[in-house]
Amino acid sequence: MEPETPTPYSAPGAAAWPPVAVPGNPGRREPEETSPAETAETSIPDPEPTHGSVLLDELRQQIAKFVILPSPEALDAVTLWVAATHLQPAWQHAPRLAVVGPAKRCGKSRLLDVLTETVHEPMLTINTTPAAIFRSITEEQPPTLLVDEADTIFGTPKQAEKNEEMRGLLNAGHQRNRYVTRVVGNDHTPHRFATFAMAAIAGIGDLPDTIMDRAAVIRMRRRAEGEKVKPFRSRRDIPALHDLRDRIAAWARPLLDEAAGLEPNMPVEDRAADTWEPLVIVADLAGGHWPRLARAACTRMVAAEVAAEEDHPSGARILADIRRVFVAQREVDSLSTEELLHHLRQDPEAPWSEWGRGGLTARELGRMLREFGITSGNVRMADRTQRKGYMRNKFLDAWRRYCPTVHPVDAGPVLREG
């Protein structure tokens, strides 16, 4: 007889940190230094495993046979995402799985091959129109969308503009009760179509920001020398994967109402919590080591994407680099536009010296910062002259919101000596 659903494994904000992966060998793990809070967290014993824990272990092994994921946490996340597709009616949010890589032959399509045979009601879409997709989605038992070659849809600004309806569909379908209305029939009667469905999207390069923000992001890599996987052969491998899929569905089906009522403690907040909650609930229902692994994967993978966003020039990178300039200048009250641009261009690891034809310009800097509500103005310099520039206090709110890990901003300006 299976034990009851275990109580939530961790308190809010306290993430369990497992050993980290050994580079080039995702199957092995090494110990990592932990803080006192993390040590206390890992001292909590794992709940009793259920039959679901055994099924998740088996699914994890099957996925790892055919695909090398970039980390153990990524493998855990994919495993939990597959199981969560069999409980879609329970979820308020349908997490996306963004399977992206920098080049061809990183294993993206092979992962979709395995997902196709293990998720609930797969709907593989290559060059499928948005109209056909939302006409295939039902509210009671939505399919699982599997979108391959997404770079042919969103790869260039022109392609993205042409496929704006697809992006809107994938964004709307992340949350329950977001519909699209279209006219149907000869009399053009308005009809409301459901969009809610879990989706895995694979492609070269990052997907649009609005999709990445709603996804567990799997950053695939090309296999290194010595990393081997089993070739995927439909006739030989699909029957075993279908058998496992059916056993997972049979385990999950009676837990639908229970899953819908759970509100687990999450190690992240806001949209990241919405996206990862179904995966954590599946882990809590399974018990064993899965509640710990799920929260560790959530914490690390969300943190990795936050760091990637801070490094992306089109995101918060400019704010992060300006924060570093103000720290290097001992938190002065203001900097002229000319001086700020000089310091930004001097960073050899930043893109600003090669931005455009001659480096980042005052006009382009102003355009970037206006997106965050920051504008230039007249500032008083040390020699008592006035120039166009930026005041430090105009950045404080944006720094706290978009790049909080770069440097704390609670302290006031530091006075210059002398």
Steps between C-alpha positions, in 0.01 A plus 500: 500500500643839406558761770303823496636802318804621694492839666681781312869428510651844546407835644455799266828635374709217642632301207655156528832492314612160377853424383596667174567332169847405388566685169477263205345226713142587601454165669751576775477755776748666731434648845467877526548738792170587663381782721361427850146542367566254221657254744190520719280444194685193383483354850124457455447134410339416170135395526404141440511416128180397324450296185520833316856551620598167344332598172679836492833325561427268210396788273816689589709199402315459171552864402870484592543196272430702188595859586779661701349792687723791604472424874335260745258781591394534135438125483291519818299791356426321172393187691259695721368699203411180314314364803322834547348475150288210627338729759431805283136546615635558854723795415434871501812556287635284217880522516690522175817299444742711295755264343760731346856462378764714328534281189377191319559148635455587867233234560193726489302296247603173662362623832173586325496144358507361855246754626262411218480141623466579873282812540122514512335523154798640305428746219818548297489829311737588217366781280155448653282811494382657828140454382550125470663486843236683703228306319671182630506609866219388730445628852438158656807313369732738313775347288870558562643727231844409365641773277821412315721729291371808681788701352317484166207672675676753725862498377505846339301817573321458166408138578390593852278780368344263248429244773379740769175304530693185592692686769174640634348152507797356694490791745124482557504123543729527802204596721159342530195691375682703235300462179520619140186600315460430130203516263393166354254379238335680213320735736828592674378414848753592774635189670725478802794255483704371793879547496607331826745217431849403608760548226860407425669729247836411346724710280841654437555814705277652764125519453314833540541640851131465581518125434831449683349678801227235516729200459736263671799565274716206387820630337621205295863443401667295232633168634865501601745225416426197715136593563288224349128448464287216374370549144124555493324237290123529471419131455717393793465786748148640463315201655702526823450876519126463439478241775673738742279788385187295569622400846574862588154603379339223707688619811417867440134474402359426850706788642338769282282658770776476757748666267257784426467576870869509591687827560862398556767716657704637212863618498423770238231763453270660243491356147786258570292352783194475273707316238674259736209428737358205297844336493544543875150364569577189294819456703311538830242244390778256410699549821841345560784718376286678240375792717864587573614456140210706364567799721873485434440492124254788527736717706809444288338516159302817580815662641693406184238668281501813717877519454464444125246781479736738680771417245277546196549839330133526409395429858639632826868485398523876457363555851741248649801658329397852603467369855860379482613841372339682795659254744842553339448876526422466870126560468516859379175693487513534122704437187500694177381310195847535348673356808248217537543401134879509540492256792251269327716480188813429706369166627668238276240236586200721422351554152485880518829586325381311190135596524401630158763654276698701754392373838202580718373855438320742729185466290502117520575509874206732552272273299598193707455674832164654410360146491569491875362849564844661532577826318798734488502857626728783605740385771752703698860385468788523751630815328155661558411491130181346368484231234254249367520181704333253733435518873566192709168516683313463170642146467431367851157351436604341168817354655298338779248358253712386206853430624487451878793257506757741351551720808271606787349845462364562849795712604506869409772670297855482634665839541832552325801561720712809477 
